Amino acid sequence: MGECCHRTKERTQKEQTDLIHRLNRIEGQIRGIKGMVEKDAYCIDILTQVAAADAALKGFGQVLLEHHLKSCVVRDIQEGKEETLDELMTILKKMMK
């Protein structure tokens, strides 16, 4: 059975490091936004940072999706596991909202 279907996935060290660095930057952005709220920053300045954090999180999701497509999805399709396409369509619909 495929790794992704069991809710685990082995990643290369480079892939994992990249994902962790992206998450660390996003986490820092969120802490920065919290600090801005605590310091009564101007709404537009906060919203600008919210937009940047949102874009960073979407970028993270796109990178993760690309890795998933190139590994789990390709492997599962080669193995005839068509249910992987249903799973992929479900997550794509959620990501497009």
N, C-alpha and C positions, 0 to 999 in steps of 0.2 A: 504494500500500500504506500501511496505517496506521502511524503513528509507533511505537505501542506494540509492534506485532508485530516491529519492527526493533530493539527494545531501547533506543530513545531516545525522549525525550518533551520537547517544548518546554513550559516552564512560564512563567507570568507572573512578573514580578519579585516581586509580593506573595506568590504561592504558594511560590516558591523561598525567599524570606526567611523565611516562616513555618516551612517545613520545616527550614531550617538552624537557626533559633532553637530549635526543639524538639529537634533532634539535639544542639545545644550544651548544652542543659540536661540531657539524658540523659547525655551524656559527662561532665558535671560530677558528676552523681549517681554514676556508676560510679567516677570518681576518688575521690569521697568514701567510697564503700564500701571501696575498696582501702585508703584511709588508715585507716579504722576497723579493718580486719583487721590492718594493720601496727601499730596502737596497741593491739591486744588488746582491742578493745571487746567489750562483752557481746553474746552471740549474738542475743538478742531485738532489741537495738538495730540490729544489722546486718541482721537479717531484715526489720525494719520498713522500712529503707532499700531493701532488695532489692525488697520489694513495691511501694514507690513508684516505683522505676526500671522495674519490670515494667509497671506501670500506664501510665507515661509512654510506654514503647515501644509498648504496645498502642494508646494514643491516637494516636501518630504513624502507626501502620499504618492505623488507621481513617480518619484525615484523608487519607492517601495513597490509600486505596481509594476514598473518596468522590470525590476528584478524578479518579481513573481511570474510575470509573463514569460521571461526568458528561461526560467528554470522549471518551476512547478507546472505551469500550464503546458509548456511544450512537452515535458516528460509525460504528463497525464494523457495528453492527446495521443502521443505516440503509443501509449499503453492502452488506448481505447477507452479511457475513462471520460466519457462525454458529460458526466455530471459536473465536471470541472467547468465547463462552459456555462452551465446554469449558475454556479457559484460566482463566476466571473461577471456575468450579466447582473446579478444581484448587487454586487459591490460597485460596479460601474454606475448603476442607477443611483446608489446612495452618494457616490462621489460627485455626480453631476448636479445634485440639488444645490 
